[in-house]
Amino acid sequence: MTVRNPPAALPQPAVGTAPRTSEDVSPRRVPARRIRQILCLLPLLLVTVVAVQHRTVLTEGFGHLESAEWPWLLVAVCSTCLTWVAAACTRQGAVVQALPKRRLLATQFAAGAANHLLPTGLGASAVNLRFMTVCGLPLARSSAALALYLLAESIGRLGLLAALLIAFPDALSLGALLPEGALGALLPALGLVLVVAAGVLVFVRRVRTTVTSFLRTALCEAREVHTRPARAFALWGGSLAFPALQAAGLAAVGQALGLPVPPLHIAVAYLAATVAVALVPTPGGIGSVEAALVVALVAAGGPAAIATAVVLAYRIITVWLPLVPGALTLGALVRMKVI
C-alpha cells in the first residue's frame, strides 16, 4: 500500500495584511484614476481663474441686472437654455447613428463651459469629439461629423444675417464693426495662409493623403445624413435656431434695460458682431465679443452707456451664470466616462 504525499500548502497572506485585489495587480490604474480626478477638478479651477480676471465685468454686469425688468430677463434665460437644445439637435443631425439624448444634451451644456475656458471653438469641439468616440463612432467619422456641424452652423449664421440685412438694410453700418484699415491688413494675411496651405497640400504627400481621406469620409457622412429627412431637418433646423436664439436673448436683455433699438435690429447687430469676431482666438470670445457687441449696438442706434449695460448683462446670463454648473457637469461627465 503506497502512501501519497500530502498536497503542498498554499501560501497564506501574512497576518494583518489585506488580500490582494485585481486593482493592486495593475499599477496603471492608480495614475489613470488620479489623472481623471485632476481632470474633474480642472474646469472649476479654470472657472475661478477666469472669474478673478474678469471680476470687474462680473460686478458691473450683476449691478445692471438689478435694475432690469425681470420678465424680459426670464425670456433671455429661456432662450439661452434653448440654445443647448438647438446645439444637441444639430449635433445629432450631423451623424447617422442615434446618440443618447440625455447625455447628448448634458454634453452640450458642458461643452458651453469648456468653450468659454479654452480658445474659441476648441473646448466644445474637443468635448463633442470625445463624446462621439465614446459612443462608438470611429475617429474619422466623428471628425467628419464635427466638420459638418461647424459648416452648417456657419452657413446658418451667415444665412440668417444675410436675410436680416436684406430685410433691414439700414439696421446698422457694418463698417463700424471693423477698425479702419482692418480689411487691408486682413486680406493679405488670409491670402498668405491660403497660399501656404495650398503649398503644403501640393508638396507634402502625407498631408495630402490625410486631407483627401478626411474629405472623402466627410462627403460620405454628409451624403448619408441628407438621405434621412429627420437628420437633415435636425442639422439645418438646429443650425438656424442656434444663432436665432442667441440673438433673441440679446434682444430680450435690450428690452429689459430699455435699449431704444428695435429687437430685429439688435438681432442684426448680434449676428454681425459674432461673425466679425469669429477669427479672434480668445476663450469663448470673452473680451472681444463684448467690445464688438457694444460697437454693433451703437452702430444700430443705441446710446453707448445703455449698450454697454445690455452687453454686460447679456454676457452674465449666457456666460457667467451657466459657467459653474457647466464646469460641474463637465467634471461629472469626465468622472462617469461619458467623455
Secondary structure, DSSP 8 states (H G I E B T S, - for coil): --------------TT-----HHHH-TTHHHHHHHHHHHHHHHHHHHHHHHHHTHHHHHHHHHHHHTS-HHHHHHHHHHHHHHHHHHHHHHHHT-SS---HHHHHHHHHHHHHHHHHSBTTHHHHHHHHHHHHHTT--HHHHHHHHHHHHHHHHHHHHHHHHHHHHH-TTS--GGGGS-TTHHHHHHHHHHHHHHHHHHHHHH-HHHHHHHHHHHHHHHHHHHHHHTSHHHHHHHHHHHHHHHHHHHHHHHHHHHHTT-SS-HHHHHHHHHHHHHHTTT--SBTTTTHHHHHHHHHHHHTT--HHHHHHHHHHHHIIIIIHHHHHHHHHHHHHHHTT--
